[in-house]
Amino acid sequence: MPQPYTEKKSVLIQLLLTFCLGPFGLFYSNTNTAVVLSILFAITLPAFGLGFFLFWPASLILGVMFVQEHNDMVTIFKGFKNE
């Protein structure tokens, strides 16, 4: 059985991935949101590049939030494991 929350993720790596790849960089931290934002990005991209202005910055912010949430869960999980 795989153990979730065993290793912390890097905020810097998340920022670099989402900065370079946009919504596709969210696959590092949250696959469900990555799929949704990638589809929305692809749909809105032909509309005067609207996808760049809406979903690229959103992916940067959401990526950092998801990594911080993951790291908090790792800390909690390891705390319960050590008790």
C-alpha positions as CSV (number, residue, x, y, z in Angstrom):
1,M,0.0,0.0,0.0
2,P,1.6,3.4,-1.0
3,Q,2.1,5.9,1.8
4,P,0.9,9.4,0.9
5,Y,2.7,12.5,2.2
6,T,6.0,10.9,2.7
7,E,8.2,13.6,1.1
8,K,8.0,17.4,0.9
9,K,7.8,19.1,-2.5
10,S,9.9,22.1,-3.5
11,V,8.1,25.4,-3.9
12,L,11.0,26.6,-6.2
13,I,10.5,23.6,-8.6
14,Q,6.8,24.3,-8.7
15,L,7.4,28.0,-9.5
16,L,9.8,27.1,-12.3
17,L,7.5,24.5,-13.8
18,T,4.5,26.7,-13.8
19,F,6.5,29.7,-15.0
20,C,7.8,27.7,-17.9
21,L,4.9,25.4,-18.7
22,G,1.9,27.3,-17.3
23,P,-1.0,25.1,-16.2
24,F,0.9,22.0,-17.4
25,G,3.4,22.6,-14.5
26,L,0.6,22.0,-12.0
27,F,1.0,18.2,-12.7
28,Y,3.8,18.4,-10.1
29,S,1.5,19.3,-7.3
30,N,-2.2,18.7,-8.2
31,T,-3.2,16.6,-11.2
32,N,-6.9,17.3,-11.1
33,T,-6.4,21.1,-11.2
34,A,-3.8,20.7,-13.9
35,V,-6.2,18.9,-16.1
36,V,-9.0,21.4,-15.7
37,L,-6.7,24.5,-16.1
38,S,-4.9,22.9,-19.1
39,I,-8.2,22.3,-20.9
40,L,-9.5,25.8,-20.1
41,F,-6.2,27.2,-21.2
42,A,-6.4,25.3,-24.5
43,I,-10.0,26.5,-25.1
44,T,-9.3,30.2,-24.3
45,L,-6.0,30.5,-26.0
46,P,-7.4,31.2,-29.5
47,A,-9.5,34.0,-28.0
48,F,-6.8,36.7,-28.3
49,G,-4.5,34.8,-26.0
50,L,-6.9,35.1,-23.1
51,G,-5.5,31.9,-21.6
52,F,-2.2,33.5,-21.0
53,F,-3.6,36.4,-19.0
54,L,-6.1,34.3,-17.0
55,F,-4.7,30.8,-16.4
56,W,-0.9,31.4,-16.5
57,P,-0.8,33.6,-13.4
58,A,-3.5,31.5,-11.7
59,S,-1.4,28.4,-12.2
60,L,1.6,30.1,-10.5
61,I,-0.5,31.1,-7.5
62,L,-2.4,27.8,-7.2
63,G,0.8,25.8,-7.6
64,V,2.5,27.4,-4.7
65,M,-0.7,27.0,-2.6
66,F,-0.9,23.3,-3.4
67,V,2.8,22.6,-2.6
68,Q,2.4,24.4,0.7
69,E,-0.7,22.4,1.5
70,H,1.1,19.2,0.6
71,N,4.1,20.1,2.8
72,D,1.8,20.9,5.7
73,M,0.2,17.5,5.3
74,V,3.7,15.8,5.3
75,T,4.6,17.6,8.5
76,I,1.3,16.4,10.1
77,F,1.7,12.9,8.8
78,K,5.2,12.6,10.1
79,G,4.1,14.0,13.4
80,F,1.5,11.3,13.8
81,K,3.9,8.6,12.6
82,N,6.5,9.5,15.2
83,E,4.1,9.4,18.1
